[in-house]
Amino acid sequence: MTTPFVDIAIIGGGPGGLALAQGLKKNGIDTAVFERDPVRADYVQGFRMRIRQRGIDALQANLPPHLYQAFLDTLGLAPTETLILDEGFNRVEDAGQATREPEDTHIEKSVSRITLRQILLSGLDGIFQSGKRFERYETLRDDTVVAHFSDGTAVRANLLVGADGAGSAVRRQLLPDLGSIDTGVRRLAGKIALDAAARHGISPLLTEFNTNIRPRDGRGLMITSHRVDPSAYARHDFIDGEDPGHADIPGFHFNNSTSYTWWNTAYDTDELGSDGVLERLDGAALIETLLRRIGHWDERILRLIRHSDPSTVAFLKVKSSTPGRVWQTGPVTLLGDAIHAMTYFRALGGNTALYDSGLLARELVAARRRGKPQRAAVNDYENAMRDHGYEAVRSSLSAMQRNVGANRPLKAVPAL
């Protein structure tokens, strides 16, 4: 049986992989996306993503105008002013930690990961295939590559792009000795709809500002809000206000068109409890665990945590990739978290994956439309991707150290 052929095969249907597919389709380049899961329901999908200039630029380049407009119309807005309080709800002067960087121009804008996925999937019928679990690839003598899937099927391509996330199976084969590192930081996060916050009398200081709770001793708490215009969804009939794939998942977490306040906090390993215990707790029990830890804080802060929807609260180990690895360019490359996964500090992960997609689409257009050799195009992409991606990894780790370790040093943050 003949193995089907596609010019560019993309493994993974996250933002980076789908944005790349859109960019290739826009430029008439044959492509296909192979995604393992019919619905993306991992915990992070329920939170909006702060959008950066690099993400905006890539989406504008890769998307057709009507999809880019849908992206702009459905952006949420966060507060622009920052407030610092101590655990007693007293105003604290900023000692210079809140520094805005050039790329923070759009820091108040956020995109629902669920809505972004709906936009990125639009028009990819016949290109996007779900239920395709990648197992391995083999490189042929003609420098093409064959991707094999767990259902026994395979596809041959001129270029295989591993866009399959931090646990990338493509990376495991391409760079088998490159793993992730556990930073030792343990994160809790949750959210409450703004209408629910009003019913429970949550202070406007926790819903109208980017508020940092900076206690005199112990770990801090970061709070912000995302305000969404539900009518924007009605203007684009290819976007569902609520994704039908999440309809059977109870709770508020995967609601993507409602305004909410979001909080997150991070601790060192074992500070809140052992990993084995915390991993078994549901959202309600995690809320109670955190409240016991910060029970001496002002009631106005505790009320926000207490009334958060338990479906939105989970325990996460914060991991990072190890930046700096260089490899020989071939018919297999990597994109996004598959090569430069980073902590959530500075909100660079998703934006960096989108930026990768813009870089790679541009180079592949040069290869297919202007005669640039594919290997040279991919090599130029990889050099640029490593430059900005590895710097983003280091920047996010530095931000984690500054934010989480401000009052008490962390035990195991790697020096990179």
N, C-alpha and C positions, 0 to 999 in steps of 0.2 A: 504494500500500500504506500502511495506517495505521501510524504510528509508535506502538509501545506506550508506555503511560504508567505512571509510578510516582511516588508523592508525593516521596520523598527518594531520589535516586540518589547512591551513594557510589562514588567512584573510588579503588580501592586497598584491598587486604585485609590490611593490617598490623594491629597491635594496636588502634590508634585507630579505624580504619574498621570493624573487626569489633565492637569494643566499642560503637560508636555503633549499629550494626545491631542488636545485642542489646538495647540500651536502647530503641530505637524499637519493635522487635518486642514487648518486654515491655509497652509501653504502647499496643499496637494500632495503631501508625502504619505505613503501607505503605512499604516500603523495599526496595532491592536493592543489592548490592555487586558491583562489576565489577573483577575482578583479572586482571592480565596473565599471571601465572605460575601454572601448576598446582601447583608445589611451590616454596616459598621456600627456596633453598639458598645465599643469599648468606652470606659468611663470618661475619657477626655473629650469624646464627641459631644458631650452635653454642655461643654463650656465654650463661650465665644472666644475668638482669637483676636488679640490686638493686631491691627494691621499696620505694617511698616511700609516705607517708600519702596523698598526692594520688592515686596509682595505686590503692591499696586502696579509698579512698572511691568512686572512679569505678566500679570493678568491682562493689562492693557495690550501688551504685545501679542499674547497668545490667544485671546478670546475674540470672537467676532463682536462687532459693536453692540448688538442687542444683548448679548450675555454680559459684556462688561458693564453695560448700563444697569442691568438687573443686579449685579454685584454692588454697584454704587448706591442704588436705591434701597437696598436691604441692609446697608451698614447700620450698626447701632452706634450710639454716642455715649461715651463715658464722661464723667466730670472732667473739667480742665484744671480745677484748682485742687491743690494738695493740702491736707491738714494733718498735723502730727499731734497725737494725744498720748498721755501716759495711761497706765492702767486705772488711775483714779479719775479719768476723763478730764484731765487738766491739759491745757494747751502747752505744747513744747515747741521751742524755737528750733528750726532746722539747723543742725550743726554742719551743713554742707554736704550731707549724704545724698540729697535729692538733686542730682545733676542731670540736666537735659542734654541729650546728645543730638547731633544734627539730624539723625534719622527719627527723632521723636516728634517730628512735625505733625504726624498723623496719629499720635499716641492715643488720642481720644476716640479714634474710630475702631470699631470691632466688627467682625463678621462671624455669623453663626457657622460653625463647621458643618452642620447639617445642611443649611441653606447653600453654603458654598459647594458642597458635594452635589446638590440638586442642579445647581447652575453648571458645574463642570461636566456633569453627565449628559446635559442637554445636547442633543444632536449626535451623540456617540453610538447610536443604534448600529449594530453590526461591527462596531469597533471594540466596545466594552463587553467582556465576558466574565461573569461571576461563577463561583463554584469551581475555580481552576486553581488547585493547590500545586504550586511549583515544587518540584523535587530536585532536579539537577539539570545541568546543561553539559553539552559536549561541543567542542570546537572542531570543525571539519577542516580538511586540507585546503579547501578553497577560501578559508578565513571567514566562512559563515558559521553560525552557531545554532544548535538545536536545543530548544527548551523542552524538557519532559515534565509531564504533570501526573499527579497521583491517579487520575482516571484512565491512564494508559495512553492518552493522546500526546502529541508533540507538535511543535511548530518550529520551522527553520527561519532564520532571520539574518540580515546583514549586521544588525546590532541588537544586543540584548541589554535592556536597561533595568537594573535592579532598583526599583522604587518601593520596595516591600518592607519599609519600616525598620525600627531599631533591631528587631530580631531577624533581619534579612537572611533568607536562605541563599540568595544569590551571593551576598558578601561572604557567607560562611564557606562557600566553595572557592570564590575568587581570592579571598584573604583569610584563610582558615585560622590563622593565629591572632587575628584582630577581634577582640571581644569588647564588651562594655565594662565599665567600672561602676561599682556601687559607691556613691559619695558618702554613704552613711547618714544622709539626711532623710527624714521621714515626714511626709506631707499629709495634712488633712485639709480638705476644702469643702465648701458647701455654698448653697445659695438659697435665697428666699425671693419670691415674686414681690415686686414693689407694692402691689395692692395688698398683699398679705402683710408686708412690713408696715404699711399704714394702719391696718386693722390692729396690729399688735403694739402700736405706739413706738415703733423703732425711731430713734432720734434722727432728725434730718442731717445731723453731722455725720451719720453713718450711711446716708443714702444720697447726699447731694455733693459729696466730695470724694476724691481719692484719699482715703483716711488710713494712716499708718498708726497702729497702736504700738508704741515703743515703751515697754515697761522698764522700770529702773533695774530690774533683774529678771532674767528669763528670756524666752523667745517672743518675738513680735507677732503681730497679726496685721495682714494687709486686707483692706476692704475697698471695693469700688462697685460701681453700678453700670449697667448697660441698658440704655433706653432704646426701644425698638418701635418703629412705626408699622403697625400691622397692616395698614392700608397699602403699603408698598408692595406686599405680596400679591394683592389683588390686581396690580397693574401688569403682572407677568404670569400668564396662565400656565407656564411650564414649571412653576414653582409651587409646591404644596405648602400652605401655611404651616402645617404639621406633617412631618414625614410619615407616610403610612407604614413604613417598615418598623417604626417604633411604637405603633399603636397598642401593641399588646404588652408593653413594658410599663408597669405601674409607676406612679409618682410624677413629679414635675421635671425631673432631670433632663429628659430628652425633648422637652418643649422648646422650640427654637424661635418663636415669634412673640414672646412675652418679655416685658422689661423686668429686670431682677437686680438685686444686690448680691454680690459675690464676695466671699472671704476665703483667705487661705492662711495657714500657719505651718511652720516646719520646725521639727525638733531633731536632735541628735538621736542616734540609735539607742533604744532602751529607755529614753527619757520619759516617754508616755507609757511604756510597757514593752514587753518583748515582741519581736516581729511575729512570732508564732501565735501569740494571743491577739494582737491587733488585727492580723490578717483574717481572723475568724469572726470578728465583730461586724455586725450590720451597722447601717448608718446611725440609727438611734443610739446604739451602744457606744459608738465612737463619739457622738455628741456628748454623752454623759461622761465619758473618759476625759474629754477635753475640759468640760465644765468643772470636773473635780480638780483638774490641774490649775485652772485659772479662777477658781471660785472666789478668791479675794478681790478680783477686779470689780470695777464699777458695774452695777446692775444694768445700766444702759448698754454696755457691751455684751454682757452675758445674755440679755434678752434676744439680741440678734442671733447668737449661736443657738440658743434654746429653741427658737421658733423656725429655724431653717428646716427645709424639707429633708427628711432622712434619706430619701432616694438620691439626693445630690451629694451625700457625704460618703467618702471612701478614704481608705488608707493607701498611700502609694510610697514605694521606695524610689527615691530620686536617683536616677542613673545617668551616666554620660558616656559618650564614646571617648576614645583616646585620640586626640588630634595629632597630625603630623605624618601619617603613613602615605608613602608614594609607591606606585606600582607601575608596571610596564603597560602601556596602552595596547588594547586589543579589541576584539569584537564584543566585549562585555564591559559595561561601565555601571556606575552607581549614582544615586541621586537622593538627596534629602536625608532623612534619618537613617537610611541604610548605610551611610558612611559618616555622617556628622551629627548623630543624635546628641541632644544637649538638654540641660536642665530647663525648667520652665521660666527661670529668671530672665528678665529682659524681653520675653515674648518674641524670641527670634526663630524658634524651631520651624514652625509652619511657614513663616515668611521666607526663611532661607531655602526651604524645599521648593517654594514657588519660584524663587530667584534662580535656582538651579534649572528649573524647567525652561525659563526664558533664555538662559545661557545656552543650554543644549539645543533647544529649538533653533536658535539663531545659527549655531554652528552646523547643524544638519541641513538647514536651508542653504548655507554656503556650499556644503558638500553636494547636495542634490541639484542645485540650481545654478551654481557658479563654478563648478568643476574642482572645488577643493577636495583633496583626497580625504576619504572618511577617517583614516587613522590620524591625520593631522588635525582634522576638525574635532575629533573626540579628545585628542591630546590637549588641544587648546582649551576645550571645555573643562577637562579634568584639572588643569593647572589653575584656571580661574575659580572653579568650584572649590578646590582645596584652599585657595587663598582666603576667600570670604567665609567658607564653611568652618574651617578650623579656627579662624579668629572668632567666629560667633560662639563656638564651643568654649573657648578660653574666656570670652567675655561673660558668658552665662555663669561659668563657675566662679569667676571673680565676684559677680553680683550676688551669687548665692552666699559666698563667704561674708560679704559686707552686710547682707540683710539678715541672714540667720545667725551668724556668729558675732553680731554687733556687741552683745552684752556678755557672751560666754563663748570662748573659742570652740570650734568644732573639732572632733577627734580625728576624723579620717578624710578630710577634703584633700584630694590629690593635688600635688604640685605639678602643673602642666605648663 
